[in-house]
Amino acid sequence: MQPTTPDKTSLPSSPISSEEKRDWISMINESVHTYDDIDIGDVYAVSRNFIVVKRGFVNVHYYYIPIKKVEGWDDNVLWLKITEEEVKEKYERDTIPDPNQYFVKEYPYYTGFTSYNYPLPIIVRRYPEAYEDVTKSSPEKNVPRIYKCDLCEESFDSEDELDKHMDIAKH
């Protein structure tokens, strides 16, 4: 695979579809989680051998993580093979990535992407979607709706009955 280095104008401003996220440059601005499921920031810069993760706005931290420590992209998050503790101990630096050595979205001067030492691994999503899109399915007809108090699990036939319950309930 011989990717070309996109210039500043070729990077889309809208989210990239999962089919298009197949290289390291497309990971810029994507969330990075450690093996112990800690969100450590977003990909800020990439080179042939490292990703640089930026965490924070006021108190900024930069983590220079070797690409071989990346487990893969799951269509939502870039997962690492290492814990947050290891990231902080081994890979935290106080310096901003040099645009001549790293591809940084705001400064696309880096030309080191003639080939990848490590292709971007695509992995199975670790967690299912947080919610199901209810707009894609229509409610079945003639099925009675039940209104439930989420605090005591009592069920009611109407929203008015649930409202009355909430007015008199002691929770």
C-alpha positions in Angstrom: 0.0 0.0 0.0 1.5 3.3 -1.1 -0.6 6.1 0.4 -0.1 9.7 -0.6 0.3 12.4 2.0 -2.9 14.5 1.9 -2.6 18.2 1.9 -4.5 20.4 4.3 -7.4 20.9 1.9 -7.9 17.2 1.2 -8.6 16.3 4.8 -12.4 16.2 5.3 -14.0 18.4 7.9 -16.8 15.9 8.5 -16.3 12.5 10.1 -14.8 9.8 7.8 -16.7 6.6 7.2 -15.3 3.4 8.6 -14.5 2.1 5.2 -12.2 5.1 4.6 -10.4 4.9 7.9 -7.7 2.5 6.8 -4.5 4.4 7.3 -2.7 6.2 10.2 -3.3 9.7 8.9 -7.1 9.2 9.0 -6.8 8.5 12.7 -6.0 12.1 13.5 -8.5 13.5 16.0 -9.8 10.0 16.9 -10.1 8.9 20.5 -7.5 6.7 21.9 -8.1 4.2 24.7 -5.7 2.1 26.7 -5.9 -1.6 27.3 -7.6 -0.9 30.6 -10.2 1.2 28.8 -9.1 4.7 29.8 -9.6 7.5 27.3 -6.2 9.1 27.1 -6.9 11.7 24.5 -7.0 12.0 20.7 -4.5 11.3 18.0 -2.7 14.6 17.3 0.1 13.6 15.0 1.5 10.5 13.3 4.8 9.3 11.8 5.9 6.0 10.3 6.7 4.7 13.8 4.7 6.7 16.3 1.3 8.2 17.1 1.2 11.3 19.3 -1.8 11.5 21.5 -2.8 14.9 23.0 -4.7 15.0 26.2 -6.1 18.2 27.7 -6.5 21.8 26.7 -5.1 23.9 29.5 -2.8 21.3 31.1 -1.7 19.5 27.9 0.0 16.1 27.9 1.7 14.5 24.8 2.1 10.8 24.6 4.6 9.5 22.0 3.4 5.9 21.5 5.1 3.4 19.2 2.7 2.2 16.5 3.6 -1.4 17.5 1.8 -0.7 20.8 -1.5 -0.1 19.0 -4.0 -3.0 19.1 -6.2 -1.5 16.4 -9.1 0.6 15.2 -12.6 -0.7 16.0 -14.5 1.7 13.9 -15.0 3.9 16.9 -11.8 4.0 19.1 -8.1 3.4 18.5 -7.1 0.8 21.1 -3.7 0.4 22.7 -2.1 -2.8 23.9 -0.8 -1.0 27.0 -2.3 0.4 30.2 -2.7 4.1 31.2 0.0 3.7 33.8 2.5 2.4 31.2 1.6 5.2 28.8 2.2 7.9 31.5 5.4 6.2 32.7 7.1 5.5 29.4 5.7 7.7 26.7 4.7 11.1 28.2 6.8 14.0 26.8 6.6 17.8 27.3 7.3 18.7 23.7 4.9 19.4 20.8 5.5 17.2 17.8 7.8 18.7 15.1 5.8 19.1 11.9 8.9 18.2 9.9 9.1 14.8 11.7 5.3 14.1 12.2 2.2 14.6 10.2 0.2 17.2 12.1 -3.2 18.1 10.7 -2.6 21.8 11.0 0.9 21.6 9.5 0.9 18.9 6.8 4.6 19.3 5.9 5.7 15.8 6.9 6.6 13.7 3.9 7.7 10.5 5.6 4.7 8.4 4.5 6.3 6.6 1.6 5.2 3.4 3.1 4.0 2.1 6.5 6.2 0.0 8.8 3.0 -1.2 10.4 -0.4 -1.2 8.7 -3.4 0.0 10.7 -5.0 -3.1 12.3 -8.8 -3.2 12.1 -10.3 -5.0 15.1 -13.8 -6.1 16.2 -15.6 -3.4 18.2 -15.0 -4.0 21.8 -18.4 -2.7 23.0 -21.7 -2.8 21.1 -23.5 0.4 20.3 -24.7 2.2 23.4 -28.2 2.4 22.1 -30.3 1.0 19.3 -31.6 3.4 16.7 -35.3 3.3 17.5 -36.2 5.4 14.5 -35.4 2.5 12.2 -38.2 0.3 13.7 -41.8 1.3 14.0 -43.9 0.3 17.1 -46.1 -2.7 16.6 -49.8 -1.9 16.3 -52.3 -3.1 18.9 -49.6 -3.8 21.5 -50.5 -2.1 24.8 -47.9 0.3 26.0 -46.8 -0.1 29.6 -45.4 2.8 31.6 -42.9 1.8 34.3 -41.6 3.7 37.3 -37.9 3.2 37.0 -37.4 3.7 40.7 -39.7 1.0 42.1 -40.4 -1.1 38.9 -44.2 -0.7 39.3 -46.1 -0.7 36.0 -49.0 1.5 34.8 -51.4 1.5 31.9 -51.1 5.2 31.1 -48.7 8.1 31.5 -51.3 9.8 33.7 -51.3 6.9 36.2 -47.5 7.1 36.3 -47.7 10.8 36.9 -50.1 10.3 39.9 -47.8 7.6 41.2 -44.8 10.0 41.1 -46.9 12.7 42.9 -47.7 10.4 45.9 -44.7 8.0 45.9 -42.1 8.5 48.6 -39.0 8.1 46.4 
